[in-house]
Amino acid sequence: MYIDSPDTFYTTDDTIGGRISLARDANGLSVEAAALAIGIAAGTWIDWENDRDAPFPDRLVMIAEALGVSLAWLVSGRGEGPTWITSDNASAFRPD
């Protein structure tokens, strides 16, 4: 993955597995928690992240929803990707 600046990520050259991993990390989820969120085995999720297998289209929708990214971003790297929580924007993610 190429990082142009601290705030800009270009993921069009990455794989679906790489984007799944990136979005899971951005959300601070473990593999187990992410897999549980869509009702699959953790080993299946790991296979997807490592490009040893690919999710079926219906699972892509579930993954995108669980990780808070657009389906377009998950499939192509273009669209609404993950929001990284940093010290600069952490207050926006804290409950009132």
ABEGO torsion letter per residue (X at the ends): XBBABAABBBAAABBAAAAAAAAAAAAGBBAAAAAAAAGBBAAAAAAAAAGABBBBAAAAAAAAAAAGBBAAAAAAGBEBBBBBBBAAAAAAABBX
